[in-house]
């Protein structure tokens, strides 16, 4: 019988001491994959800004193992667009250490982020998935995101064009 990821991992708000591990997880993806369109790893100040978000809907959560010191994944919400009318819409991202993929950590971490966003008044969560990425698409759909559109060849990395799919999840029923 498969173990419940909640038995091995927990989620919590990120802290300053988590930032190097968050950066390492992300930098691996920057250097080896097309799941992010960054071409160079960002510095720690980038992650510090995510941690210190200035908007009530900005959140940075981590998934940690039973020691509470080993970050195995993270998820954050951030500005969708910088215009005031988008104030209650936030874009989400989630990254996992390769060692825990397929073990349910994303399905533990994403709902924690979405609940935190809803409590802080966020109305709509959106997410962009670079293709192909069936695992990410399954994860988004499993936590209630709906596929709302596709953009063809909008990113170029490793000498190839990459399509993206937009996902959306309504979090609150504001008028």
Secondary structure by P-SEA (a helix, b strand, c coil): cccccccccccccccccaaaaaaaaaaaaaaccccccccccccaaaaaaaaacccccbbbbbbbccccccccccccccccccccccccbbbbbbbbcccccccccccccaaaaaaaaaaacccbbbbbbccccaaaaaaaaaaccccccccccccccccbbbbbbbbbbbccccc
